[in-house]
Amino acid sequence: MDLEDIRQELAAFPGTRLAEANGASFALYDPKGDLPPQRQMPWATIVTADTKFDNASNLDRPGVFRLNIALTRDRFGEIVPPGDYDVTALDVLFPHPVYAGQHWVCVINPDRTWPAARKLLDEAYEFAVRKFDNAERRRR
């Protein structure tokens, strides 16, 4: 899967809009298009370059990008066993080098891993919808 194909996949999830900043894409569940900034939490992101705060994956390599996916704590624990990971490896699912503590997983340039990553995107989207719906109920 190339970068643009994955962006299109993310944008196709109902109620999702893609926000772009500094070469990164943020998939936000915002079905009404009116979430205030403090409530805009992405359920998936695509990062195309190293930043001051996240440079472990060496994303400044030509043609390299990282797909990041937010999961529930339980699901994260099921698919990411404790251990050491090469966070620069291509096409390998691993805990996010910065946000693993918040249950994010990622894959650099998914290819063979795309079917598994796509399934995780479905799960992340469903989790985002649940969180949004729960917050809406609390506000009523």
Solvent accessible surface area in square Angstrom, and as a share of the most:
residue,aa,sasa,rsa
1,M,72,0.32
2,D,79,0.41
3,L,46,0.23
4,E,86,0.39
5,D,59,0.31
6,I,0,0.00
7,R,47,0.17
8,Q,107,0.48
9,E,51,0.23
10,L,0,0.00
11,A,52,0.41
12,A,79,0.61
13,F,18,0.07
14,P,98,0.62
15,G,31,0.30
16,T,18,0.11
17,R,85,0.31
18,L,47,0.23
19,A,31,0.24
20,E,102,0.46
21,A,50,0.39
22,N,156,0.80
23,G,44,0.43
24,A,10,0.08
25,S,0,0.00
26,F,62,0.26
27,A,0,0.00
28,L,6,0.03
29,Y,31,0.12
30,D,7,0.04
31,P,58,0.37
32,K,138,0.59
33,G,53,0.51
34,D,95,0.49
35,L,16,0.08
36,P,49,0.31
37,P,109,0.69
38,Q,153,0.68
39,R,69,0.25
40,Q,58,0.26
41,M,131,0.59
42,P,24,0.15
43,W,4,0.02
44,A,0,0.00
45,T,11,0.06
46,I,0,0.00
47,V,22,0.13
48,T,39,0.23
49,A,40,0.31
50,D,37,0.19
51,T,69,0.40
52,K,171,0.73
53,F,164,0.68
54,D,18,0.09
55,N,95,0.48
56,A,47,0.37
57,S,0,0.00
58,N,66,0.34
59,L,2,0.01
60,D,95,0.49
61,R,67,0.24
62,P,134,0.85
63,G,70,0.68
64,V,15,0.09
65,F,11,0.05
66,R,0,0.00
67,L,0,0.00
68,N,2,0.01
69,I,0,0.00
70,A,11,0.08
71,L,6,0.03
72,T,38,0.22
73,R,173,0.63
74,D,108,0.56
75,R,60,0.22
76,F,30,0.12
77,G,51,0.49
78,E,122,0.55
79,I,44,0.22
80,V,15,0.09
81,P,83,0.52
82,P,137,0.86
83,G,57,0.55
84,D,152,0.79
85,Y,72,0.27
86,D,89,0.46
87,V,34,0.20
88,T,46,0.27
89,A,25,0.20
90,L,89,0.44
91,D,10,0.05
92,V,63,0.36
93,L,44,0.22
94,F,1,0.00
95,P,22,0.14
96,H,7,0.03
97,P,42,0.26
98,V,65,0.37
99,Y,106,0.40
100,A,28,0.22
101,G,64,0.61
102,Q,109,0.49
103,H,47,0.21
104,W,28,0.10
105,V,0,0.00
106,C,0,0.00
107,V,0,0.00
108,I,0,0.00
109,N,38,0.20
110,P,1,0.01
111,D,95,0.49
112,R,182,0.66
113,T,26,0.15
114,W,32,0.11
115,P,95,0.60
116,A,55,0.42
117,A,1,0.01
118,R,70,0.26
119,K,118,0.50
120,L,6,0.03
121,L,0,0.00
122,D,52,0.27
123,E,44,0.20
124,A,1,0.01
125,Y,33,0.12
126,E,96,0.43
127,F,50,0.21
128,A,10,0.08
129,V,34,0.19
130,R,124,0.45
131,K,90,0.38
132,F,22,0.09
133,D,53,0.27
134,N,57,0.29
135,A,13,0.10
136,E,31,0.14
137,R,140,0.51
138,R,179,0.65
139,R,129,0.47
140,R,214,0.78
